[in-house]
């Protein structure tokens, strides 16, 4: 019976937190990394002088990167994949575009993830295409041992995913607090 009460409390308190984010798409890349792309309500990010202010933001773009349960690298399943370089190019159907670098962020919902506050390059009711480009770490940012290099060559190969006709209006009108 206590387990049922705990489950009920978790659903009541935590499901609304997760439902605030819009899943843009999910992809898996080698050697077993799950990528989840999301649009989320804007937020205040610290340090404040390094991030777009919440009042100047339309949405918060995120990419979660986790090792899969069956990854071929024997990495701990569901652990964060660090040192990726993530660029999002956001294009409005009205012809405006912008590029934003997603940097490591930390919160209580997703824990470590890549994200950025974004002012959309058009109106919040426009439709958008987003291309996420995920690149391996710069060679000076991550040392790779001989065994890993022999098996995989590097952490990942550069890859891109495009998601089309995204409607961010509901997310842009939501608030986290």
KEBA-293070 format. One record per residue: residue number from 1; residue in one letter; y, x, z of N, C-alpha, C in turn. Coordinates in nm, 3 decimals, padded with zeros to 5 digits, always signed. Atoms other than C-alpha are relative to their C-alpha. Layout:
N
[rec NUM; 'A'; [Y; X; Z]; [Y; X; Z]; [Y; X; Z]];
...
This chain:
177
[rec 1; 'X'; [-00.120; +00.080; +00.000]; [+00.000; +00.000; +00.000]; [+00.128; +00.085; +00.000]];
[rec 2; 'X'; [-00.121; -00.083; +00.003]; [+00.255; +00.279; +00.078]; [+00.030; +00.056; -00.139]];
[rec 3; 'X'; [-00.022; -00.052; +00.135]; [+00.203; +00.418; -00.276]; [+00.069; -00.103; -00.088]];
[rec 4; 'X'; [-00.062; +00.107; +00.078]; [+00.299; +00.080; -00.426]; [+00.147; -00.015; +00.037]];
[rec 5; 'X'; [-00.139; +00.008; -00.045]; [+00.616; +00.071; -00.217]; [+00.080; +00.117; -00.056]];
[rec 6; 'X'; [-00.067; -00.118; +00.055]; [+00.706; +00.425; -00.322]; [+00.024; -00.016; -00.150]];
[rec 7; 'X'; [-00.015; +00.022; +00.144]; [+00.646; +00.341; -00.688]; [+00.110; -00.102; -00.028]];
[rec 8; 'X'; [-00.104; +00.103; +00.016]; [+00.862; +00.028; -00.656]; [+00.139; +00.060; +00.023]];
[rec 9; 'X'; [-00.130; -00.061; -00.029]; [+01.146; +00.228; -00.499]; [+00.042; +00.098; -00.110]];
[rec 10; 'X'; [-00.032; -00.092; +00.109]; [+01.124; +00.494; -00.768]; [+00.048; -00.075; -00.124]];
[rec 11; 'X'; [-00.039; +00.080; +00.117]; [+01.144; +00.231; -01.042]; [+00.138; -00.059; +00.021]];
[rec 12; 'X'; [-00.129; +00.064; -00.028]; [+01.437; +00.051; -00.876]; [+00.115; +00.099; -00.007]];
[rec 13; 'X'; [-00.111; -00.095; -00.010]; [+01.644; +00.364; -00.817]; [+00.012; +00.097; -00.116]];
[rec 14; 'X'; [-00.008; -00.104; +00.101]; [+01.553; +00.603; -01.098]; [-00.008; -00.048; -00.144]];
[rec 15; 'X'; [+00.006; +00.049; +00.138]; [+01.475; +00.396; -01.408]; [+00.138; -00.027; -00.056]];
[rec 16; 'X'; [-00.134; +00.018; +00.057]; [+01.842; +00.290; -01.445]; [+00.067; +00.132; -00.038]];
[rec 17; 'X'; [-00.058; -00.129; +00.035]; [+01.939; +00.659; -01.445]; [-00.050; +00.048; -00.135]];
[rec 18; 'X'; [+00.057; -00.048; +00.126]; [+01.702; +00.740; -01.731]; [+00.038; -00.090; -00.117]];
[rec 19; 'X'; [-00.028; +00.092; +00.109]; [+01.788; +00.430; -01.933]; [+00.142; +00.016; -00.052]];
[rec 20; 'X'; [-00.136; -00.021; +00.045]; [+02.149; +00.546; -01.965]; [+00.008; +00.092; -00.121]];
[rec 21; 'X'; [-00.002; -00.095; +00.110]; [+02.052; +00.801; -02.227]; [-00.065; -00.061; -00.125]];
[rec 22; 'X'; [+00.050; +00.047; +00.129]; [+01.993; +00.727; -02.595]; [-00.088; +00.109; -00.060]];
[rec 23; 'X'; [+00.088; -00.098; +00.064]; [+01.692; +00.904; -02.743]; [+00.034; +00.004; -00.149]];
[rec 24; 'X'; [-00.032; -00.019; +00.141]; [+01.804; +01.042; -03.079]; [-00.127; +00.032; -00.077]];
[rec 25; 'X'; [+00.126; -00.036; +00.063]; [+01.465; +01.191; -03.161]; [-00.078; +00.099; +00.081]];
[rec 26; 'X'; [+00.089; -00.096; -00.066]; [+01.171; +01.403; -03.049]; [-00.073; +00.079; -00.107]];
[rec 27; 'X'; [+00.071; -00.089; +00.092]; [+01.014; +01.700; -03.225]; [-00.076; +00.104; +00.082]];
[rec 28; 'X'; [+00.073; -00.109; -00.062]; [+00.760; +01.968; -03.140]; [-00.002; +00.117; -00.097]];
[rec 29; 'X'; [+00.001; -00.121; +00.081]; [+00.788; +02.325; -03.265]; [-00.098; +00.100; +00.060]];
[rec 30; 'X'; [+00.093; -00.103; -00.045]; [+00.560; +02.628; -03.239]; [+00.071; +00.100; +00.089]];
[rec 31; 'X'; [+00.141; +00.009; -00.032]; [+00.428; +02.771; -03.016]; [-00.034; -00.107; +00.104]];
[rec 32; 'X'; [+00.028; +00.110; -00.092]; [+00.423; +02.435; -02.836]; [+00.120; -00.034; +00.087]];
[rec 33; 'X'; [-00.123; +00.035; -00.072]; [+00.780; +02.342; -02.741]; [+00.043; -00.140; -00.042]];
[rec 34; 'X'; [-00.047; +00.135; +00.027]; [+00.880; +01.978; -02.713]; [+00.152; -00.003; +00.011]];
[rec 35; 'X'; [-00.145; +00.015; +00.002]; [+01.242; +01.905; -02.805]; [+00.033; -00.149; +00.002]];
[rec 36; 'X'; [-00.046; +00.139; -00.008]; [+01.406; +01.579; -02.703]; [+00.151; +00.002; -00.015]];
[rec 37; 'X'; [-00.143; +00.006; +00.030]; [+01.749; +01.504; -02.848]; [+00.055; -00.132; +00.051]];
[rec 38; 'X'; [-00.055; +00.120; -00.063]; [+01.970; +01.259; -02.659]; [+00.151; -00.007; -00.013]];
[rec 39; 'X'; [-00.141; +00.028; -00.019]; [+02.311; +01.102; -02.650]; [+00.012; -00.063; +00.137]];
[rec 40; 'X'; [-00.012; +00.048; -00.137]; [+02.427; +01.037; -02.295]; [+00.147; -00.033; +00.030]];
[rec 41; 'X'; [-00.138; +00.025; -00.039]; [+02.736; +00.901; -02.121]; [+00.071; +00.130; +00.037]];
[rec 42; 'X'; [-00.082; -00.118; -00.032]; [+03.016; +01.152; -02.079]; [-00.007; +00.029; +00.150]];
[rec 43; 'X'; [+00.009; -00.041; -00.140]; [+03.032; +01.344; -01.753]; [+00.100; +00.112; +00.026]];
[rec 44; 'X'; [-00.080; -00.116; -00.041]; [+03.237; +01.596; -01.559]; [-00.096; +00.117; +00.015]];
[rec 45; 'X'; [+00.086; -00.119; +00.000]; [+03.087; +01.941; -01.611]; [+00.078; +00.116; +00.062]];
[rec 46; 'X'; [-00.062; -00.114; -00.066]; [+03.160; +02.248; -01.398]; [-00.052; +00.130; -00.061]];
[rec 47; 'X'; [-00.142; -00.003; -00.037]; [+03.329; +02.487; -01.429]; [+00.084; -00.080; -00.100]];
[rec 48; 'X'; [-00.081; +00.092; +00.080]; [+03.588; +02.241; -01.555]; [+00.078; +00.069; -00.111]];
[rec 49; 'X'; [-00.081; -00.067; +00.103]; [+03.791; +02.500; -01.746]; [-00.085; +00.052; -00.117]];
[rec 50; 'X'; [+00.088; -00.045; +00.108]; [+03.484; +02.585; -01.962]; [-00.058; -00.115; -00.082]];
[rec 51; 'X'; [+00.061; +00.116; +00.065]; [+03.395; +02.230; -02.069]; [+00.106; -00.107; -00.025]];
[rec 52; 'X'; [-00.091; +00.109; +00.034]; [+03.571; +01.939; -02.236]; [+00.007; -00.098; +00.116]];
[rec 53; 'X'; [-00.019; +00.093; -00.111]; [+03.718; +01.710; -01.970]; [-00.064; -00.135; -00.031]];
[rec 54; 'X'; [+00.063; +00.131; +00.018]; [+03.538; +01.379; -01.918]; [+00.094; -00.099; -00.068]];
[rec 55; 'X'; [-00.097; +00.095; +00.058]; [+03.856; +01.187; -02.008]; [+00.024; +00.025; -00.149]];
[rec 56; 'X'; [-00.019; -00.036; +00.142]; [+03.867; +01.368; -02.346]; [-00.130; -00.007; -00.079]];
[rec 57; 'X'; [+00.135; +00.000; +00.056]; [+03.497; +01.312; -02.419]; [-00.042; -00.140; -00.039]];
[rec 58; 'X'; [+00.061; +00.128; +00.039]; [+03.320; +01.033; -02.608]; [-00.144; -00.009; +00.049]];
[rec 59; 'X'; [+00.141; +00.000; -00.040]; [+02.957; +01.130; -02.544]; [-00.041; +00.140; +00.046]];
[rec 60; 'X'; [+00.060; -00.125; -00.044]; [+02.741; +01.401; -02.394]; [-00.128; +00.018; -00.082]];
[rec 61; 'X'; [+00.117; -00.026; +00.085]; [+02.493; +01.546; -02.649]; [-00.093; +00.095; +00.075]];
[rec 62; 'X'; [+00.097; -00.081; -00.073]; [+02.173; +01.691; -02.503]; [-00.123; +00.033; -00.085]];
[rec 63; 'X'; [+00.132; -00.033; +00.051]; [+01.857; +01.871; -02.607]; [-00.081; +00.055; +00.115]];
[rec 64; 'X'; [+00.093; -00.048; -00.100]; [+01.573; +01.906; -02.362]; [-00.105; +00.083; -00.072]];
[rec 65; 'X'; [+00.099; -00.089; +00.061]; [+01.329; +02.190; -02.438]; [-00.103; +00.037; +00.107]];
[rec 66; 'X'; [+00.106; -00.022; -00.098]; [+00.996; +02.200; -02.252]; [-00.127; +00.048; -00.069]];
[rec 67; 'X'; [+00.131; -00.040; +00.049]; [+00.663; +02.370; -02.299]; [-00.093; -00.121; +00.006]];
[rec 68; 'X'; [+00.095; +00.111; +00.002]; [+00.398; +02.116; -02.402]; [-00.120; +00.032; +00.088]];
[rec 69; 'X'; [+00.121; -00.018; -00.081]; [+00.080; +02.062; -02.204]; [-00.100; +00.091; -00.068]];
[rec 70; 'X'; [+00.099; -00.077; +00.074]; [-00.123; +02.228; -02.479]; [+00.061; +00.115; -00.081]];
[rec 71; 'X'; [-00.067; -00.108; +00.074]; [+00.116; +02.508; -02.583]; [-00.093; +00.121; -00.014]];
[rec 72; 'X'; [+00.088; -00.115; +00.027]; [-00.050; +02.815; -02.735]; [+00.048; +00.128; +00.067]];
[rec 73; 'X'; [-00.053; -00.117; -00.069]; [+00.159; +03.052; -02.522]; [-00.048; +00.010; +00.145]];
[rec 74; 'X'; [+00.046; +00.007; -00.139]; [-00.013; +02.957; -02.193]; [+00.117; -00.006; +00.098]];
[rec 75; 'X'; [-00.116; +00.017; -00.088]; [+00.333; +02.881; -02.052]; [-00.022; -00.122; +00.089]];
[rec 76; 'X'; [+00.017; +00.116; -00.088]; [+00.354; +02.641; -01.757]; [+00.051; -00.127; -00.068]];
[rec 77; 'X'; [-00.034; +00.126; +00.066]; [+00.351; +02.289; -01.901]; [+00.121; -00.065; +00.067]];
[rec 78; 'X'; [-00.119; +00.074; -00.041]; [+00.678; +02.093; -01.876]; [+00.110; +00.089; +00.056]];
[rec 79; 'X'; [-00.105; -00.090; -00.048]; [+00.877; +02.405; -01.779]; [+00.105; +00.021; -00.111]];
[rec 80; 'X'; [-00.114; -00.016; +00.089]; [+01.218; +02.470; -01.938]; [-00.015; +00.123; -00.088]];
[rec 81; 'X'; [+00.001; -00.113; +00.093]; [+01.239; +02.693; -02.246]; [+00.143; +00.053; -00.008]];
[rec 82; 'X'; [-00.133; -00.060; -00.011]; [+01.533; +02.926; -02.191]; [+00.035; +00.085; -00.122]];
[rec 83; 'X'; [-00.057; -00.095; +00.096]; [+01.751; +03.140; -02.418]; [+00.005; -00.049; -00.145]];
[rec 84; 'X'; [-00.015; +00.051; +00.136]; [+01.753; +02.911; -02.722]; [+00.148; -00.010; -00.035]];
[rec 85; 'X'; [-00.135; +00.022; +00.050]; [+02.066; +02.893; -02.934]; [-00.001; -00.132; -00.076]];
[rec 86; 'X'; [+00.004; +00.136; +00.054]; [+02.143; +02.531; -03.018]; [+00.138; -00.038; -00.052]];
[rec 87; 'X'; [-00.123; +00.044; +00.063]; [+02.409; +02.410; -03.259]; [-00.021; -00.141; -00.051]];
[rec 88; 'X'; [+00.004; +00.136; +00.052]; [+02.480; +02.044; -03.335]; [+00.117; -00.020; -00.095]];
[rec 89; 'X'; [-00.105; +00.036; +00.094]; [+02.671; +01.947; -03.646]; [+00.001; -00.153; -00.010]];
[rec 90; 'X'; [-00.015; +00.146; -00.007]; [+02.800; +01.592; -03.610]; [+00.088; -00.044; -00.116]];
[rec 91; 'X'; [-00.074; +00.047; +00.117]; [+02.908; +01.412; -03.927]; [+00.017; -00.151; +00.007]];
[rec 92; 'X'; [-00.030; +00.143; +00.007]; [+03.080; +01.074; -03.934]; [-00.026; -00.048; -00.142]];
[rec 93; 'X'; [+00.019; +00.058; +00.133]; [+02.992; +00.845; -04.224]; [+00.133; -00.012; -00.074]];
[rec 94; 'X'; [-00.133; +00.005; +00.061]; [+03.369; +00.843; -04.286]; [+00.046; +00.138; -00.048]];
[rec 95; 'X'; [-00.030; -00.130; +00.058]; [+03.357; +01.213; -04.384]; [+00.047; +00.108; +00.095]];
[rec 96; 'X'; [-00.044; -00.102; -00.096]; [+03.473; +01.391; -04.068]; [-00.122; +00.064; +00.065]];
[rec 97; 'X'; [+00.112; -00.067; -00.065]; [+03.253; +01.652; -03.902]; [+00.050; +00.104; +00.100]];
[rec 98; 'X'; [-00.029; -00.110; -00.094]; [+03.242; +01.906; -03.621]; [-00.131; +00.063; +00.041]];
[rec 99; 'X'; [+00.115; -00.073; -00.052]; [+03.005; +02.169; -03.488]; [+00.025; +00.030; +00.147]];
[rec 100; 'X'; [-00.008; -00.032; -00.143]; [+02.933; +02.214; -03.119]; [-00.123; +00.078; +00.042]];
[rec 101; 'X'; [+00.110; -00.079; -00.055]; [+02.724; +02.472; -02.941]; [-00.045; -00.067; +00.129]];
[rec 102; 'X'; [+00.056; +00.055; -00.123]; [+02.493; +02.323; -02.679]; [-00.038; +00.117; +00.090]];
[rec 103; 'X'; [+00.023; -00.109; -00.094]; [+02.480; +02.546; -02.373]; [-00.088; -00.049; +00.115]];
[rec 104; 'X'; [+00.083; +00.044; -00.113]; [+02.250; +02.543; -02.069]; [+00.082; -00.080; +00.102]];
[rec 105; 'X'; [-00.059; +00.087; -00.101]; [+02.335; +02.265; -01.824]; [-00.107; -00.031; +00.104]];
[rec 106; 'X'; [+00.090; +00.035; -00.109]; [+02.183; +02.152; -01.496]; [+00.048; -00.129; +00.065]];
[rec 107; 'X'; [-00.031; +00.122; -00.074]; [+02.173; +01.803; -01.345]; [-00.126; -00.049; +00.072]];
[rec 108; 'X'; [+00.113; +00.051; -00.078]; [+01.948; +01.595; -01.121]; [-00.098; -00.080; -00.084]];
[rec 109; 'X'; [+00.088; +00.084; +00.082]; [+01.806; +01.376; -01.399]; [-00.091; +00.086; -00.088]];
[rec 110; 'X'; [+00.076; -00.080; +00.097]; [+01.699; +01.628; -01.665]; [-00.032; +00.140; +00.049]];
[rec 111; 'X'; [+00.008; -00.137; -00.048]; [+01.721; +01.948; -01.460]; [+00.061; +00.090; -00.106]];
[rec 112; 'X'; [-00.058; -00.089; +00.101]; [+01.778; +02.241; -01.700]; [-00.016; -00.061; -00.139]];
[rec 113; 'X'; [-00.001; +00.050; +00.136]; [+01.870; +02.136; -02.054]; [+00.119; +00.062; -00.073]];
[rec 114; 'X'; [-00.114; -00.047; +00.080]; [+02.111; +02.223; -02.336]; [+00.088; -00.120; -00.029]];
[rec 115; 'X'; [-00.086; +00.116; +00.017]; [+02.418; +02.003; -02.369]; [+00.144; +00.041; -00.024]];
[rec 116; 'X'; [-00.144; -00.019; +00.014]; [+02.787; +01.961; -02.437]; [+00.070; -00.135; -00.003]];
[rec 117; 'X'; [-00.089; +00.114; +00.015]; [+03.060; +01.703; -02.386]; [+00.060; +00.006; -00.140]];
[rec 118; 'X'; [-00.045; +00.001; +00.140]; [+03.177; +01.593; -02.732]; [+00.102; -00.111; -00.022]];
[rec 119; 'X'; [-00.092; +00.097; +00.057]; [+03.477; +01.419; -02.880]; [-00.051; -00.023; -00.143]];
[rec 120; 'X'; [+00.055; +00.028; +00.132]; [+03.326; +01.248; -03.185]; [+00.105; +00.021; -00.109]];
[rec 121; 'X'; [-00.095; -00.028; +00.108]; [+03.485; +01.342; -03.520]; [+00.038; -00.127; -00.080]];
[rec 122; 'X'; [-00.036; +00.128; +00.061]; [+03.557; +00.976; -03.596]; [+00.013; -00.102; +00.111]];
[rec 123; 'X'; [-00.007; +00.107; -00.101]; [+03.570; +00.642; -03.419]; [-00.136; -00.017; +00.068]];
[rec 124; 'X'; [+00.127; +00.016; -00.071]; [+03.308; +00.554; -03.159]; [-00.090; -00.104; -00.068]];
[rec 125; 'X'; [+00.083; +00.100; +00.068]; [+03.193; +00.263; -03.377]; [-00.044; +00.043; -00.140]];
[rec 126; 'X'; [+00.051; -00.055; +00.126]; [+03.128; +00.486; -03.682]; [-00.149; +00.030; +00.016]];
[rec 127; 'X'; [+00.137; -00.052; -00.001]; [+02.773; +00.581; -03.777]; [+00.007; +00.151; -00.023]];
[rec 128; 'X'; [-00.001; -00.146; +00.006]; [+02.686; +00.950; -03.746]; [-00.135; +00.055; -00.042]];
[rec 129; 'X'; [+00.117; -00.083; +00.024]; [+02.438; +01.203; -03.878]; [+00.019; +00.125; +00.085]];
[rec 130; 'X'; [-00.007; -00.124; -00.077]; [+02.357; +01.496; -03.651]; [-00.113; +00.092; -00.045]];
[rec 131; 'X'; [+00.099; -00.103; +00.028]; [+02.182; +01.815; -03.754]; [+00.001; +00.098; +00.117]];
[rec 132; 'X'; [+00.019; -00.097; -00.108]; [+02.050; +02.022; -03.465]; [-00.067; +00.122; -00.060]];
[rec 133; 'X'; [+00.060; -00.125; +00.044]; [+01.982; +02.386; -03.550]; [-00.036; +00.081; +00.124]];
[rec 134; 'X'; [+00.049; -00.073; -00.116]; [+01.769; +02.570; -03.297]; [-00.042; +00.138; -00.049]];
[rec 135; 'X'; [+00.025; -00.138; +00.039]; [+01.763; +02.948; -03.327]; [-00.058; +00.078; +00.117]];
[rec 136; 'X'; [+00.054; -00.084; -00.108]; [+01.576; +03.215; -03.133]; [+00.113; +00.072; +00.072]];
[rec 137; 'X'; [-00.100; -00.077; -00.073]; [+01.759; +03.417; -02.871]; [+00.045; +00.122; -00.081]];
[rec 138; 'X'; [-00.045; -00.127; +00.059]; [+01.971; +03.709; -02.985]; [-00.087; +00.110; +00.058]];
[rec 139; 'X'; [+00.094; -00.104; -00.044]; [+01.766; +04.026; -02.963]; [+00.042; +00.068; +00.129]];
[rec 140; 'X'; [-00.045; -00.063; -00.124]; [+01.984; +04.160; -02.682]; [-00.011; -00.092; +00.123]];
[rec 141; 'X'; [+00.007; +00.096; -00.110]; [+01.934; +03.844; -02.472]; [-00.140; -00.020; +00.058]];
[rec 142; 'X'; [+00.136; +00.021; -00.048]; [+01.555; +03.844; -02.439]; [-00.090; +00.114; -00.044]];
[rec 143; 'X'; [+00.097; -00.103; +00.031]; [+01.310; +04.128; -02.419]; [-00.136; -00.064; -00.024]];
[rec 144; 'X'; [+00.130; +00.057; +00.032]; [+00.977; +04.047; -02.583]; [-00.104; +00.111; +00.007]];
[rec 145; 'X'; [+00.104; -00.100; -00.018]; [+00.667; +04.238; -02.476]; [-00.091; +00.008; -00.123]];
[rec 146; 'X'; [+00.087; -00.029; +00.113]; [+00.417; +04.385; -02.721]; [-00.102; -00.113; -00.023]];
[rec 147; 'X'; [+00.105; +00.101; +00.018]; [+00.147; +04.121; -02.655]; [+00.057; -00.129; -00.061]];
[rec 148; 'X'; [-00.063; +00.121; +00.055]; [+00.383; +03.829; -02.721]; [+00.041; +00.023; -00.145]];
[rec 149; 'X'; [-00.045; -00.033; +00.135]; [+00.532; +03.998; -03.025]; [-00.118; +00.005; -00.098]];
[rec 150; 'X'; [+00.118; -00.008; +00.086]; [+00.183; +04.066; -03.165]; [-00.055; -00.139; -00.033]];
[rec 151; 'X'; [+00.057; +00.133; +00.021]; [+00.077; +03.703; -03.124]; [+00.097; -00.095; -00.071]];
[rec 152; 'X'; [-00.095; +00.100; +00.049]; [+00.400; +03.511; -03.206]; [+00.116; +00.059; -00.081]];
[rec 153; 'X'; [-00.112; -00.062; +00.071]; [+00.655; +03.760; -03.343]; [+00.131; -00.014; +00.075]];
[rec 154; 'X'; [-00.122; +00.027; -00.077]; [+00.939; +03.605; -03.143]; [-00.020; -00.128; +00.077]];
[rec 155; 'X'; [+00.014; +00.122; -00.080]; [+01.009; +03.310; -02.918]; [-00.023; -00.120; -00.092]];
[rec 156; 'X'; [+00.013; +00.109; +00.097]; [+01.061; +03.064; -03.207]; [+00.054; +00.048; -00.134]];
[rec 157; 'X'; [-00.065; -00.022; +00.128]; [+01.156; +03.056; -03.571]; [+00.114; -00.100; -00.011]];
[rec 158; 'X'; [-00.115; +00.087; +00.017]; [+01.495; +02.909; -03.665]; [-00.043; -00.128; -00.072]];
[rec 159; 'X'; [+00.037; +00.128; +00.059]; [+01.459; +02.540; -03.744]; [+00.114; -00.101; +00.018]];
[rec 160; 'X'; [-00.103; +00.105; -00.007]; [+01.678; +02.234; -03.805]; [-00.063; -00.138; -00.013]];
[rec 161; 'X'; [+00.041; +00.139; +00.010]; [+01.636; +01.861; -03.762]; [+00.124; -00.085; -00.018]];
[rec 162; 'X'; [-00.113; +00.091; +00.023]; [+01.867; +01.592; -03.897]; [-00.041; -00.142; +00.034]];
[rec 163; 'X'; [+00.020; +00.140; -00.037]; [+01.892; +01.243; -03.751]; [+00.117; -00.078; -00.059]];
[rec 164; 'X'; [-00.101; +00.073; +00.078]; [+02.079; +00.982; -03.956]; [+00.032; -00.138; +00.057]];
[rec 165; 'X'; [-00.047; +00.137; -00.031]; [+02.278; +00.664; -03.902]; [-00.008; -00.032; +00.149]];
[rec 166; 'X'; [+00.000; +00.017; -00.146]; [+02.322; +00.706; -03.527]; [+00.123; -00.078; +00.044]];
[rec 167; 'X'; [-00.106; +00.084; -00.053]; [+02.530; +00.448; -03.344]; [+00.019; +00.036; +00.148]];
[rec 168; 'X'; [-00.026; -00.047; -00.137]; [+02.687; +00.597; -03.027]; [+00.093; -00.093; +00.078]];
[rec 169; 'X'; [-00.100; +00.083; -00.065]; [+02.917; +00.308; -02.940]; [-00.040; -00.042; +00.141]];
[rec 170; 'X'; [+00.043; +00.045; -00.134]; [+02.711; +00.174; -02.645]; [+00.005; +00.115; +00.100]];
[rec 171; 'X'; [-00.002; -00.117; -00.089]; [+02.671; +00.524; -02.498]; [+00.144; +00.042; +00.030]];
[rec 172; 'X'; [-00.139; -00.043; -00.018]; [+03.040; +00.605; -02.551]; [+00.075; -00.092; +00.095]];
[rec 173; 'X'; [-00.067; +00.095; -00.088]; [+03.140; +00.293; -02.358]; [-00.057; -00.001; +00.142]];
[rec 174; 'X'; [+00.062; -00.005; -00.133]; [+02.912; +00.368; -02.060]; [+00.063; +00.108; +00.085]];
[rec 175; 'X'; [-00.048; -00.099; -00.096]; [+03.008; +00.558; -01.749]; [-00.113; +00.035; +00.096]];
[rec 176; 'X'; [+00.104; -00.042; -00.095]; [+02.787; +00.758; -01.514]; [+00.030; -00.044; +00.143]];
[rec 177; 'X'; [-00.037; +00.039; -00.136]; [+02.982; +00.648; -01.209]; [+00.081; -00.128; -00.003]];
